[in-house]
Amino acid sequence: MRIWLCGLLALLLLPSATMAAEIRHADHIWQDENHLLVRLYLDMSLPDVLVEALANGVVVNFRSEVRLGYARGILGERTLTAADKGVRLEYYALSRHYVVTDLELERMDLAPTLGDALEMLARRLGRVVLEMDPDALRPGLEYTLATRVQLDHSALPLPLQWDARLRGAYGTQLGWHRWSLQ
């Protein structure tokens, strides 16, 4: 009984999760008949543990994922196409600048403050292009887009990975943000 009560007390004393990225709104536009640009409007903030890790030279990676699919009744959802985008955030103490790197395009941007870096990070993560065959869309089906943004825990040093798993000290919005293609 004492062990159970101590375990419950320990869970209550742990800090609650702080969201690093949250999808505020999402929409899409057709670039041409084969490319769909998905735009995510993100609220980005980093918990103190990640800000401190950045200041100590730890690189923080984020990944945004987008899926286009349709419902198949009780069989779940079928994905027609999917895309993802990775963005890295790091701090260079010597120059006192944050560097935001689009891992797909290998484009780097400098930011003098963390707020500017998070704004650039949100812009980079929030633009994902889906390539698709227009003949794959059949009339009569309701297509949905689903997206999520995640902190890449596996890219963190092992002590921070354990901290993330045990305490939930930082995270991203759970689940998928969904909307209709129409």
Helices and strands as residue ranges (DSSP letters): H 2-13, E 19-32, E 35-44, H 48-55, E 60-71, G 73-75, E 77-92, E 97-102, E 107-111, H 114-125, E 127-131, G 134-136, E 143-151, G 153-155, H 158-167, E 171-172, E 177-180
